[in-house]
Amino acid sequence: MWNHIVQDATDGPGVVIRVKAIPNAKHPGVGGALGDRLKVKVNAPPEGGKANAAICELIAVRLGVKASAVQVVDGATSPEKTVRAEGVSAQDAITLLA
């Protein structure tokens, strides 16, 4: 199941992660798998890119990479997003996020 959520990037080193964003959450964190996506709860609002930035920062901390190594590459205005992280393999990302 995690192989559908986290995959090696096809356009260079790094991984892509399918995310279901939960903005304005009381308790931010990575909530595990939700269908074919990783549930990520942040307390930032979904306005002005604040939730996207918080998602990237939270994923970066979990993966042990710099925040600048994580970015939303698809779905910036949608709760269903694709995030790209550099500096980590898919197998390591699965271990760190699961």
N, C-alpha and C positions, 0 to 999 in steps of 0.2 A: 504493500500500500504506500509506503513512504517513497518508493521509486517514482510514483506519479506526482508527488509533492516536491521532491528535491531531485534535480537532475544536473549532470554536468552541462555546462554551457556549450553550445555548438559553435560559437563565434570566438572562442579563445578560452584562456584559463578562467576558472571560476565555476559557480553554480547558479542555477535559476531556481527560485523557490516560489511556488504558487501559494498565495496568502489570502485569507479571508480577514479583512480588517474590522475590528470592533472599536470604533472611536468612543471617546467620552466614558470609558470604563472606570469604575472605582478602583479596581486593582489591576494595574497593567501587568502583562506577562505573556508568555507563549503558552497557549492553552492546549496544545496537542493537535492531532489531526481532526479535521471537520470535513468529512467526505474526502474530496481529492485536494484539499487545501489545508494549510497550517493556520490555525486560529491565533491571531495576534491581537491582544487587547492593549490599548494605549489610553491614557487619560487626556490626550490632546483632542481638540475638536477637529472635525473634518473640513476645516476652512483654511484657505491660504497655504495649503501644503503642510500645515502643522502636524496632522496625523501621519502623513507620509514620512516626514522627518523623524517623528517619534518611532515609527515602525522600523525605519532603517537603523536608528540608533540602538533600539532594543535587539534587533537581529545581530547587529555588529557585536554587541556585548556578549551575546550567547555564543557567537562563532569565534570570538577572540580576535577580531580584526578591527581595523580603524573604521570609524563611521563613514569616512569618505570612500571606503571600499564597497559600500552597500548603497544601491539606488533602486528606485522604482522604475522599471523599464516599460511597464504596460499597466493600464488601469488606474492612472493617477487620480481620476475623479470617481472611481468606482470602488465599492468595498472589496471586490475581487481583483487582486493585483498580482503582478509578476515582479518579483524582486531579484536583482542580480547581485551576487556577492563574489568578490575576488579574494584570492588568498586562502581558499579552502576547497577541499575536494567534496564531491557529493557524499561519499561514505562518511567522511568526518562530519559534515554538516548534519547528516541524519542522526549520527550519534549525539551531537551536541544539542540538537533541537528536540529530539524525541524524549 
